[in-house]
């Protein structure tokens, strides 16, 4: 039964919520607007909100001068690669813990969670030295490896909570009917697990795309993803606001769109099932 | 239902993940512990010697450490305060009947998906620039002098940026928790004549206690190691004004190439994070049993 709410209260809440939402979104909106200005108008005071000379030249220059696509491809390969490998390792592990739990399953899960809490900076030097000696600095493979390991606990946890929700009765019924484990996996489990698999994949892709500790410390140019590319705009000689905005807009647009689809799973993935 | 066959299979499937995570955790950590007992610089890698706990004494008594520790605590504490004090009313608001809620939700959640280097640079240049930034314009509109954010209040500027990134997380989790609150209980309270305020204090707030704890613990773990936002805006400065522990260790490791000292610092960071992690793991563990 819906609660009765007065029309006036709805309008007050609505106005407040829109104001809050707008203020929070403003930096992103402002960045997108700036990306369509000329460099001169980007600096102009008072700022121009909508009545400026709209141009897409920044987007063209960002690509021509700085090889934007090279870094975008790096981001895609690094985030995609690390997520896929993590899934391949995590699916069997999560399956095992959800469907064949032992006495130690809970301890293993909590231990996995605790590895995620080790601050990266605590192992920065060993990793840096290992990477230097194995020639992995500024290599995509190196970043794929480290991001894969870093996100593995979250992937396993998310998959575990999804697998846990698949009713066991169905599995038993399938087994009664003589299904082998292989058939059970393909015909019973997989179809039910697909939504969970998809959202795990998506959320971890987003996390890997935005990761900015290892990428900044272990790559400079060849393997540099967009996080590092954008950071290069922080040098004083690189201060072109409109171009910075255009590059930034390109870097975050696909992820924000993906992110909006996963907002529900975000809570689950990042709280390790502690809040549902 | 677990037959012996599934048990064996289960163990086989679990092993690769456990082995990888174990190596990932143990090898670098063991190396950090080993390095932390050495006098060892990458600039002069021939000359290294065993110095015992000397690095820890040096790191912990270094005035830079105390400054960095203070900055870390201020940053973590302020961001937690801002995200929870703003996130709770915002979540309550979005839980109301509101026209266009899904669009507002999208706008509120968006900052969380912006990569740290982008949000830091956009805030620093487009918003906080003392002459041409949006904030400077607002300041002149209301007739005050614009603030030179990164010179006058550098740490606070970093705090604002990080808080903006984490506000969506706190809001979303609190909102999710609010939506699982028992509506009938609230209705019953209203029928008994409870005011909106006492409903909030006696029903909603206790219901939010747990998600707020979770938000605090998870944010703390991430906030203890804020790095990219400092790296692209201030580089830890001016002076040490925005250097937190993570950034201090980074400077010692990859700017000064002081392996021993940076490793000692790294272990200090691990210990601090573990204290927080201990509590989080306990809460999550309790939930696993339920």
Interface residues (C-beta under 8 A of the other chain):
Chain A: X1 X3 X5 X9 X10 X11 X13 X14 X16 X17 X18 X20 X21 X22 X24 X25 X27 X28 X30 X31 X34 X42 X43 X44 X45 X46 X47 X89 X90 X92 X93 X95 X96 X97 X99 X100 X101 X102 X106 X108 X109 X110 X112 X113 X114 X115 X117 X118 X119 X120 X121 X122 X123 X124 X125 X126 X127 X128 X129 X130 X149 X152 X153 X156 X168 X172 X181 X206 X209 X210 X212 X213 X216 X217 X226 X227 X228 X230 X231 X233 X234 X239 X241 X244 X245 X248 X251 X252 X255 X256 X258 X259 X260 X263 X266 X267 X270 X271 X272 X273 X274 X275 X276
Chain B: X1 X2 X6 X7 X9 X10 X11 X13 X14 X16 X17 X18 X20 X21 X24 X25 X27 X28 X29 X31 X32 X35 X90 X93 X94 X96 X97 X98 X99 X100 X101 X103 X104 X105 X106 X107 X108 X109 X110 X111 X112 X113 X114 X115 X116 X117 X118 X119 X121 X122 X123 X124 X125 X126 X127 X131 X132 X134 X136 X137 X164 X167 X168 X169 X172 X173 X176 X177 X180 X183 X186 X187 X190 X210 X211 X214 X218 X221 X224 X225 X227 X228 X231 X232 X233 X245 X246 X249 X250 X253 X254 X259 X262 X263 X266 X267 X269 X270 X272 X273 X274 X276 X277 X280 X281 X283 X284 X285 X287 X288 X289
